[in-house]
């Protein structure tokens, strides 16, 4: 089955939806999302979206905070562009119906770790859910947009792939997509394809990402020949609820922004010995501090204490966090919350230019799947939603100009061929490999790394990849197999980038190179598939 459109958008978070709503003015849009349309990392974002909205704040201050958090390798021109385009971009969200929390006649701005000013717009403590609500409603009501739920992209279709030629530049023509419920592969062709598939937290055993975060966009782009950069910088959120029945529930950075204190089991506050900003230090420092405290004292977790604040303030400022913790028997107004670090945000990804275009013609990437240069070695809290929305606008403007090209036609694209593949009754192989990859990454490529750990991890991942490839071509494809193949690819890319960087910087800490090296390594790491 073939489906043709002007714009193919893979993913349904703030990046994909913002772009789709703008692009729909110029043609037909197909949004492909592998679960329900609202199941995205955006929907789970609690804290907010950072931008200069107060008289006390400045673009220069936001720029400086981002550069400091990024540990010397942010692309300053990109940071300046995103920061300066922030206010009008957020106004677009407001125009689409997003309702941010107000205080009197102005927006209620909060502060998070690494920020020198209150500049976080939020919707209580469910900002992402509010953004997703508004954008999904707008997309569903637009006549030019069709949403394909429970559809998962398998691979990108490129001109080089279907012609079996080495083309420079290569061109993206769409994607092969599995309709999960129908058990049928569909061929989507498009003039422009946008990756907005989110992150890759599920590569690790402990993550606060939703189940959809399996690095699909990065893996597909790599297999198609796109440049991938800075994959070693996986941000671990310092404070994820530690509870046997909680599925990686994130305790927002904003809780520490409003005064919460990290303590050991005996009640001792410990962040002052790690950073002058104490509990408001950047996330990489806080995550490493917690990891060190747990290992030093043999504890399973540390505790986030906000009991010194007024109970009514806590309940009103963090209603979702308060209520969720209460469901697990934890009253954060009177009891410190047990927390651990968990894989949270991928600062690297598919390399793009200032217009979100990759090195493959007509293939764009926005949001967590993309490497723009904004985050450097460590993302500043709440800059991610801003980046996604800003780049959605930039991609739209660039593509609107590109659509004026005359005479560009798409070559004939063959439909998916399953060959002699058969149904498998050995899905235990998929689940076993899935578990092995995540444990390997958590044990060897986590918050603290070493050369030996990285070498062991790469050997094991490559052995698993060989088994996956044999299985992949022998059996009819399923969503589980697609995701397994993708997390194995992403795991390899993280390890390869980590092995390149012979220093410790930001989110990458290697005990064999414990110091930052600005002489040799104040730069990005890149990998590209060799054909």
VEXDREN-2710 file (C-alpha; in Angstrom, 1 decimal):
% VEXDREN-2710
k/r/px/py/pz
1/UNK/0.0/0.0/0.0
2/UNK/1.4/3.4/-1.0
3/UNK/0.5/6.7/0.6
4/UNK/1.8/9.9/-0.9
5/UNK/2.0/13.3/0.8
6/UNK/4.0/16.6/0.6
7/UNK/5.3/16.3/4.2
8/UNK/5.9/13.1/6.1
9/UNK/6.3/13.8/9.9
10/UNK/7.6/10.9/12.0
11/UNK/6.7/11.7/15.6
12/UNK/3.9/13.6/17.4
13/UNK/5.6/15.7/20.1
14/UNK/6.0/19.4/20.2
15/UNK/8.6/19.2/17.3
16/UNK/6.5/17.2/14.9
17/UNK/3.2/18.8/15.7
18/UNK/4.5/22.4/15.5
19/UNK/6.1/21.7/12.1
20/UNK/3.0/19.9/10.8
21/UNK/0.7/22.8/11.8
22/UNK/2.9/25.3/9.9
23/UNK/3.6/23.1/6.9
24/UNK/-0.1/22.3/6.4
25/UNK/-0.5/25.7/4.8
26/UNK/1.6/24.5/1.9
27/UNK/0.4/20.9/1.3
28/UNK/-0.7/17.6/2.7
29/UNK/0.9/16.3/5.9
30/UNK/1.0/12.7/7.2
31/UNK/1.9/12.4/10.9
32/UNK/3.1/8.8/11.7
33/UNK/3.2/8.0/15.4
34/UNK/3.9/4.5/16.8
35/UNK/1.4/4.7/19.7
36/UNK/-1.4/7.1/20.4
37/UNK/-0.8/10.6/19.1
38/UNK/-0.3/12.0/22.6
39/UNK/2.3/9.3/23.6
40/UNK/5.4/11.4/23.4
41/UNK/8.2/12.7/25.6
42/UNK/6.5/16.2/25.3
43/UNK/3.4/14.8/27.1
44/UNK/5.5/13.9/30.1
45/UNK/7.5/17.1/30.4
46/UNK/6.8/18.6/33.8
47/UNK/9.0/21.6/34.3
48/UNK/8.4/24.0/31.4
49/UNK/9.9/25.9/28.5
50/UNK/12.6/28.5/29.0
51/UNK/12.5/31.9/27.4
52/UNK/13.2/35.5/28.3
53/UNK/9.8/36.9/29.4
54/UNK/10.6/39.2/32.3
55/UNK/12.1/42.7/32.5
56/UNK/14.8/41.4/34.9
57/UNK/16.0/38.8/32.3
58/UNK/18.0/39.3/29.2
59/UNK/18.9/37.3/26.1
60/UNK/22.6/37.7/27.2
61/UNK/21.8/36.0/30.5
62/UNK/20.0/33.1/28.9
63/UNK/22.8/32.8/26.4
64/UNK/25.4/32.7/29.1
65/UNK/23.5/30.2/31.3
66/UNK/23.2/27.9/28.3
67/UNK/26.9/28.2/27.4
68/UNK/28.0/27.5/31.0
69/UNK/25.8/24.4/31.2
70/UNK/27.1/23.2/27.8
71/UNK/30.6/23.0/29.2
72/UNK/32.4/24.7/26.4
73/UNK/31.1/23.0/23.2
74/UNK/27.7/24.7/22.6
75/UNK/27.6/26.4/19.2
76/UNK/27.3/30.0/20.3
77/UNK/25.6/31.2/17.1
78/UNK/22.9/28.5/17.5
79/UNK/22.4/29.3/21.2
80/UNK/22.0/33.0/20.3
81/UNK/19.5/32.2/17.5
82/UNK/17.4/29.9/19.7
83/UNK/17.3/32.3/22.6
84/UNK/16.4/35.3/20.5
85/UNK/13.7/33.5/18.6
86/UNK/12.2/32.1/21.8
87/UNK/9.6/34.8/22.7
88/UNK/7.8/34.9/19.3
89/UNK/8.0/31.1/19.1
90/UNK/6.3/30.7/22.4
91/UNK/3.7/33.2/21.2
92/UNK/2.9/30.8/18.4
93/UNK/2.2/28.1/21.0
94/UNK/-0.1/30.5/22.9
95/UNK/-1.9/31.3/19.6
96/UNK/-2.5/27.5/19.1
97/UNK/-4.2/27.4/22.5
98/UNK/-1.5/26.5/25.0
99/UNK/-2.4/28.0/28.4
100/UNK/0.6/28.7/30.6
101/UNK/0.1/29.4/34.3
102/UNK/-0.3/33.1/35.1
103/UNK/0.3/35.2/38.2
104/UNK/-1.8/38.3/38.1
105/UNK/-1.5/39.9/34.7
106/UNK/1.7/38.2/33.7
107/UNK/3.0/34.6/33.3
108/UNK/4.2/32.8/36.4
109/UNK/7.9/32.3/35.7
110/UNK/9.9/29.7/37.7
111/UNK/13.6/28.9/38.0
112/UNK/15.4/25.6/37.5
113/UNK/19.0/24.4/37.9
114/UNK/21.6/26.3/36.0
115/UNK/19.4/29.3/35.3
116/UNK/20.3/32.7/36.8
117/UNK/16.8/34.1/36.4
118/UNK/13.2/33.0/36.6
119/UNK/12.4/32.3/32.9
120/UNK/10.5/29.0/32.9
121/UNK/7.0/29.3/31.6
122/UNK/4.9/26.4/32.8
123/UNK/1.4/25.0/33.1
124/UNK/1.4/24.0/36.7
125/UNK/3.7/20.9/36.7
126/UNK/2.2/19.3/33.6
127/UNK/3.5/21.7/31.0
128/UNK/4.1/19.1/28.3
129/UNK/0.7/17.7/28.7
130/UNK/-0.9/21.1/28.1
131/UNK/1.3/21.8/25.1
132/UNK/0.4/18.3/23.7
133/UNK/-3.3/18.9/24.3
134/UNK/-3.4/22.1/22.4
135/UNK/-1.3/21.0/19.5
136/UNK/-3.1/17.7/19.0
137/UNK/-6.4/19.5/19.0
138/UNK/-5.2/21.9/16.4
139/UNK/-3.7/19.1/14.2
140/UNK/-6.8/16.9/14.4
141/UNK/-9.0/19.8/13.2
142/UNK/-6.8/20.7/10.3
143/UNK/-8.1/19.3/6.9
144/UNK/-4.6/18.9/5.4
145/UNK/-3.2/16.8/8.3
146/UNK/-3.8/13.0/8.6
147/UNK/-2.6/11.2/11.7
148/UNK/-1.6/7.6/11.5
149/UNK/-1.5/6.2/15.1
150/UNK/0.0/2.8/15.9
151/UNK/2.3/3.1/12.9
152/UNK/6.1/2.6/13.4
153/UNK/8.7/3.6/10.8
154/UNK/11.0/0.8/9.8
155/UNK/13.5/2.6/7.6
156/UNK/13.9/5.7/5.5
157/UNK/13.6/5.4/1.8
158/UNK/16.5/7.1/-0.1
159/UNK/17.3/7.5/-3.7
160/UNK/20.6/5.8/-3.2
161/UNK/18.9/2.8/-1.6
162/UNK/16.4/2.2/-4.4
163/UNK/18.8/2.9/-7.3
164/UNK/21.7/1.1/-5.7
165/UNK/24.0/4.0/-6.5
166/UNK/26.3/6.1/-4.4
167/UNK/24.7/9.5/-4.8
168/UNK/26.1/12.8/-3.4
169/UNK/23.9/14.3/-2.2
170/UNK/21.6/11.5/-1.4
171/UNK/17.9/12.3/-1.3
172/UNK/15.2/11.1/1.1
173/UNK/11.9/10.0/-0.5
174/UNK/9.9/8.9/2.5
175/UNK/9.8/5.8/4.7
176/UNK/8.6/2.2/5.0
177/UNK/6.1/2.1/7.9
178/UNK/4.6/-0.9/9.8
179/UNK/0.9/-0.5/10.6
180/UNK/1.0/-2.4/13.9
181/UNK/-2.6/-3.3/14.2
182/UNK/-3.0/-4.3/10.6
183/UNK/0.4/-6.2/10.5
184/UNK/1.0/-4.6/7.1
185/UNK/4.0/-2.5/5.8
186/UNK/3.0/0.7/4.0
187/UNK/5.1/2.8/1.7
188/UNK/5.0/6.5/2.5
189/UNK/6.4/8.8/-0.1
190/UNK/6.9/12.5/0.5
191/UNK/8.7/15.5/-0.9
192/UNK/10.0/16.3/2.5
193/UNK/10.5/14.0/5.5
194/UNK/10.9/15.2/9.1
195/UNK/12.3/13.1/11.9
196/UNK/10.7/14.2/15.2
197/UNK/11.0/10.8/16.9
198/UNK/12.3/11.9/20.2
199/UNK/15.1/10.4/22.4
200/UNK/16.6/7.1/23.3
201/UNK/16.2/6.6/27.1
202/UNK/15.1/3.1/26.7
203/UNK/18.6/2.1/25.7
204/UNK/19.2/2.2/29.5
205/UNK/17.7/0.1/32.2
206/UNK/16.5/3.0/34.3
207/UNK/14.9/5.9/32.4
208/UNK/12.2/8.5/33.0
209/UNK/11.4/8.4/29.2
210/UNK/8.2/6.9/27.9
211/UNK/8.4/3.4/26.3
212/UNK/8.4/5.0/22.8
213/UNK/11.9/6.5/23.4
214/UNK/13.9/3.8/21.5
215/UNK/16.1/6.1/19.4
216/UNK/14.2/5.2/16.1
217/UNK/15.0/8.4/14.3
218/UNK/18.7/8.3/15.1
219/UNK/19.0/4.7/14.1
220/UNK/17.1/5.1/10.8
221/UNK/19.1/8.2/9.9
222/UNK/22.4/6.5/10.6
223/UNK/21.4/3.5/8.4
224/UNK/20.5/5.9/5.6
225/UNK/23.9/7.7/5.8
226/UNK/23.2/10.8/7.9
227/UNK/25.8/12.3/10.1
228/UNK/25.4/11.5/13.8
229/UNK/27.0/13.6/16.5
230/UNK/27.8/13.8/20.2
231/UNK/26.0/10.6/21.2
232/UNK/28.2/10.2/24.3
233/UNK/26.2/13.0/26.0
234/UNK/23.2/11.2/27.5
235/UNK/21.8/13.3/30.3
236/UNK/20.7/11.5/33.4
237/UNK/17.9/13.2/35.3
238/UNK/19.1/13.4/38.9
239/UNK/15.8/12.9/40.6
240/UNK/13.6/10.1/39.4
241/UNK/11.2/8.6/42.0
242/UNK/12.7/5.4/43.6
243/UNK/9.8/3.2/44.3
244/UNK/9.1/-0.5/43.4
245/UNK/5.7/0.4/41.8
246/UNK/6.6/3.7/40.2
247/UNK/7.5/3.4/36.5
248/UNK/10.4/5.9/36.4
249/UNK/8.3/8.9/37.5
250/UNK/10.4/12.0/37.1
251/UNK/10.5/14.6/39.9
252/UNK/10.9/17.9/38.1
253/UNK/14.0/20.1/38.2
254/UNK/11.6/22.8/39.3
255/UNK/11.2/21.2/42.7
256/UNK/14.9/21.9/43.4
257/UNK/14.3/25.3/41.7
258/UNK/11.8/26.1/44.4
259/UNK/14.0/25.1/47.3
260/UNK/14.1/21.3/47.7
261/UNK/17.3/19.9/49.2
262/UNK/19.1/16.7/48.4
263/UNK/20.0/14.6/51.5
264/UNK/21.6/11.3/52.4
265/UNK/19.6/8.7/54.3
266/UNK/20.8/10.3/57.6
267/UNK/19.5/13.7/56.6
268/UNK/22.8/15.3/55.7
269/UNK/22.7/17.8/52.8
270/UNK/25.5/17.0/50.5
271/UNK/25.4/19.2/47.4
272/UNK/27.5/22.0/48.9
273/UNK/30.6/19.9/48.6
274/UNK/30.1/19.4/44.9
275/UNK/29.2/22.8/43.5
276/UNK/28.8/26.5/44.7
277/UNK/25.1/26.4/43.4
278/UNK/24.5/23.4/45.7
279/UNK/21.1/21.9/44.8
280/UNK/20.8/24.2/41.8
281/UNK/23.9/23.0/40.1
282/UNK/23.6/21.7/36.5
283/UNK/22.1/18.3/36.0
284/UNK/25.4/16.4/35.1
285/UNK/27.0/17.5/38.4
286/UNK/23.9/16.7/40.5
287/UNK/23.6/13.2/38.8
288/UNK/27.3/12.4/39.4
289/UNK/27.0/13.7/43.0
290/UNK/24.0/11.4/43.7
291/UNK/25.8/8.5/42.0
292/UNK/28.9/9.0/44.1
293/UNK/26.9/9.4/47.4
294/UNK/25.0/6.1/46.7
295/UNK/28.2/4.2/45.9
296/UNK/30.1/5.8/48.8
297/UNK/27.5/5.0/51.4
298/UNK/26.0/1.8/49.9
299/UNK/22.6/3.3/49.6
300/UNK/20.0/2.5/46.9
301/UNK/18.8/6.1/46.7
302/UNK/19.1/9.6/48.2
303/UNK/16.3/11.9/49.4
304/UNK/14.8/15.1/48.0
305/UNK/13.5/17.1/50.9
306/UNK/10.9/19.9/50.5
307/UNK/9.3/19.6/53.9
308/UNK/10.5/23.0/55.0
309/UNK/8.1/24.7/52.5
310/UNK/4.5/25.4/53.3
311/UNK/2.3/22.3/52.5
312/UNK/-0.3/24.4/50.7
313/UNK/2.4/26.0/48.5
314/UNK/3.8/22.5/47.6
315/UNK/0.3/21.2/46.7
316/UNK/-0.6/24.2/44.6
317/UNK/2.8/24.5/42.8
318/UNK/3.3/20.8/42.1
319/UNK/-0.2/19.3/42.0
320/UNK/0.7/16.4/39.7
321/UNK/3.9/15.4/41.4
322/UNK/2.2/15.7/44.8
323/UNK/-0.8/13.6/43.8
324/UNK/1.3/10.9/42.1
325/UNK/3.7/10.6/45.0
326/UNK/0.7/10.4/47.3
327/UNK/-0.6/7.4/45.3
328/UNK/2.6/5.6/46.2
329/UNK/2.2/6.4/49.9
330/UNK/4.6/9.4/49.9
331/UNK/3.4/12.8/51.1
332/UNK/6.1/15.2/49.9
333/UNK/4.8/17.9/52.3
334/UNK/6.0/15.9/55.3
335/UNK/8.3/13.2/53.9
336/UNK/11.5/13.5/51.8
337/UNK/11.2/11.7/48.4
338/UNK/13.5/8.8/47.6
339/UNK/15.2/9.5/44.2
340/UNK/17.8/8.1/41.8
341/UNK/19.3/9.3/38.5
342/UNK/17.8/7.9/35.3
343/UNK/18.5/8.3/31.6
344/UNK/16.6/11.4/30.6
345/UNK/17.7/13.3/27.5
346/UNK/20.0/12.7/24.5
347/UNK/22.1/15.8/23.8
348/UNK/23.5/14.4/20.6
349/UNK/21.6/13.0/17.6
350/UNK/21.2/13.5/13.9
351/UNK/23.4/16.4/12.8
352/UNK/21.4/19.3/11.3
353/UNK/22.1/22.8/10.1
354/UNK/20.4/26.0/11.2
355/UNK/17.3/25.0/9.2
356/UNK/17.1/21.5/10.7
357/UNK/18.2/19.9/7.4
358/UNK/20.5/16.8/7.5
359/UNK/23.3/16.0/5.0
360/UNK/20.6/13.9/3.2
361/UNK/18.6/16.2/0.9
362/UNK/14.9/16.7/1.9
363/UNK/15.5/15.0/5.3
364/UNK/15.0/17.2/8.4
365/UNK/15.3/16.4/12.1
366/UNK/13.9/18.4/15.0
367/UNK/13.8/18.0/18.8
368/UNK/15.6/15.4/20.8
369/UNK/16.4/13.3/17.8
370/UNK/18.5/16.1/16.4
371/UNK/22.0/17.5/17.2
372/UNK/21.8/21.3/16.6
373/UNK/24.7/22.4/18.7
374/UNK/22.5/24.1/21.3
375/UNK/23.0/21.8/24.3
376/UNK/26.8/21.2/24.0
377/UNK/27.9/18.7/26.6
378/UNK/24.9/19.2/28.9
379/UNK/21.4/20.5/28.2
380/UNK/20.3/23.4/30.3
381/UNK/16.9/22.6/32.0
382/UNK/13.8/23.5/29.9
383/UNK/15.8/24.5/26.8
384/UNK/14.6/21.3/24.9
385/UNK/11.0/22.3/24.3
386/UNK/12.2/25.7/23.2
387/UNK/14.7/24.2/20.8
388/UNK/12.1/21.9/19.2
389/UNK/9.6/24.7/18.7
390/UNK/12.2/27.2/17.3
391/UNK/13.6/24.6/14.8
392/UNK/10.1/23.6/13.7
393/UNK/9.6/27.2/12.6
394/UNK/13.0/27.4/10.9
395/UNK/12.5/24.1/9.1
396/UNK/9.1/25.3/7.9
397/UNK/10.4/28.6/6.5
398/UNK/13.3/26.8/4.8
399/UNK/11.0/24.2/3.2
400/UNK/8.5/26.9/2.1
401/UNK/11.3/28.4/0.1
402/UNK/12.5/25.1/-1.2
403/UNK/9.0/24.2/-2.5
404/UNK/9.4/26.8/-5.2
405/UNK/12.0/24.6/-6.9
406/UNK/10.8/23.7/-10.4
407/UNK/11.1/20.3/-12.0
408/UNK/11.9/18.1/-9.0
409/UNK/10.2/14.8/-9.3
410/UNK/10.3/11.7/-7.1
411/UNK/11.5/8.4/-8.7
412/UNK/9.3/5.4/-8.5
413/UNK/9.6/3.8/-5.1
414/UNK/9.1/0.0/-4.8
415/UNK/6.9/-1.4/-2.1
416/UNK/8.2/-3.3/0.9
417/UNK/9.3/-6.9/0.1
418/UNK/9.2/-9.4/2.9
419/UNK/10.9/-12.1/0.7
420/UNK/10.8/-15.5/2.3
421/UNK/10.4/-14.2/5.9
422/UNK/8.1/-16.2/8.2
423/UNK/6.3/-15.7/11.5
424/UNK/8.5/-16.3/14.5
425/UNK/7.5/-18.2/17.6
426/UNK/10.8/-17.3/19.4
427/UNK/10.1/-13.8/20.7
428/UNK/12.0/-14.8/23.8
429/UNK/15.1/-13.9/21.7
430/UNK/13.9/-10.4/21.3
431/UNK/13.1/-9.9/25.0
432/UNK/16.5/-11.5/26.0
433/UNK/18.5/-9.2/23.7
434/UNK/16.5/-6.2/24.8
435/UNK/17.4/-6.8/28.4
436/UNK/21.0/-7.6/27.7
437/UNK/21.5/-4.3/25.8
438/UNK/20.0/-2.2/28.5
439/UNK/21.9/-3.8/31.3
440/UNK/25.1/-3.6/29.3
441/UNK/24.6/0.1/28.7
442/UNK/23.7/0.8/32.3
443/UNK/26.6/-1.1/33.8
444/UNK/29.3/0.0/31.3
445/UNK/28.2/3.2/29.6
446/UNK/26.3/5.0/32.4
447/UNK/27.1/8.1/34.4
448/UNK/30.7/7.1/35.0
449/UNK/32.7/5.2/32.3
450/UNK/36.2/3.8/31.6
451/UNK/38.1/2.6/28.6
452/UNK/37.7/-1.0/29.6
453/UNK/34.0/-0.7/30.2
454/UNK/33.5/0.9/26.8
455/UNK/35.5/-1.8/25.0
456/UNK/33.5/-4.5/26.8
457/UNK/30.3/-2.8/26.0
458/UNK/31.1/-2.5/22.3
459/UNK/32.1/-6.1/21.9
460/UNK/28.9/-7.3/23.6
461/UNK/26.7/-4.9/21.6
462/UNK/28.2/-6.0/18.3
463/UNK/27.6/-9.7/19.1
464/UNK/24.0/-8.9/19.9
465/UNK/23.7/-7.0/16.6
466/UNK/24.8/-10.0/14.6
467/UNK/22.1/-12.1/16.2
468/UNK/19.5/-9.4/15.7
469/UNK/20.4/-9.0/12.0
470/UNK/20.0/-12.8/11.4
471/UNK/16.7/-12.7/13.2
472/UNK/15.6/-9.5/11.4
473/UNK/15.9/-10.9/7.9
474/UNK/14.5/-14.4/8.7
475/UNK/11.2/-13.4/10.3
476/UNK/8.3/-11.2/9.5
477/UNK/8.9/-7.8/11.0
478/UNK/7.2/-6.7/14.2
479/UNK/7.3/-3.4/16.2
480/UNK/9.3/-5.2/19.0
481/UNK/11.9/-6.3/16.5
482/UNK/12.1/-2.8/14.9
483/UNK/12.7/-1.2/18.4
484/UNK/15.2/-3.9/19.4
485/UNK/17.2/-3.3/16.2
486/UNK/17.1/0.5/16.8
487/UNK/18.3/0.4/20.4
488/UNK/21.1/-1.8/19.5
489/UNK/22.2/0.7/16.8
490/UNK/21.9/3.6/19.2
491/UNK/23.8/1.7/21.8
492/UNK/26.7/1.2/19.4
493/UNK/26.7/4.9/18.4
494/UNK/26.8/6.1/22.0
495/UNK/29.7/3.8/22.7
496/UNK/31.6/4.8/19.6
497/UNK/31.3/8.5/20.3
498/UNK/32.2/7.9/24.0
499/UNK/35.4/6.1/22.9
500/UNK/36.3/9.0/20.6
501/UNK/36.2/11.6/23.4
502/UNK/39.4/11.2/25.4
503/UNK/38.5/13.6/28.2
504/UNK/35.7/14.2/30.8
505/UNK/33.2/17.0/29.9
506/UNK/29.7/17.6/30.9
507/UNK/27.6/14.5/30.8
508/UNK/30.6/12.3/29.6
509/UNK/32.8/11.2/32.6
510/UNK/35.6/8.8/31.9
511/UNK/37.8/7.8/34.9
512/UNK/40.7/7.2/32.5
513/UNK/40.5/10.9/31.4
514/UNK/39.1/12.7/34.4
515/UNK/40.0/16.2/33.3
516/UNK/38.5/18.4/30.6
517/UNK/40.8/19.0/27.7
518/UNK/40.1/22.2/25.8
519/UNK/43.2/21.9/23.7
520/UNK/42.2/18.7/21.9
521/UNK/38.5/18.1/22.6
522/UNK/36.6/21.4/22.6
523/UNK/34.8/20.0/19.6
524/UNK/32.0/17.6/18.6
525/UNK/32.3/13.8/17.8
526/UNK/30.8/12.5/14.6
527/UNK/30.0/9.1/13.1
528/UNK/28.7/8.1/9.7
529/UNK/27.8/4.7/8.3
530/UNK/30.3/3.5/5.7
531/UNK/28.7/1.9/2.6
END
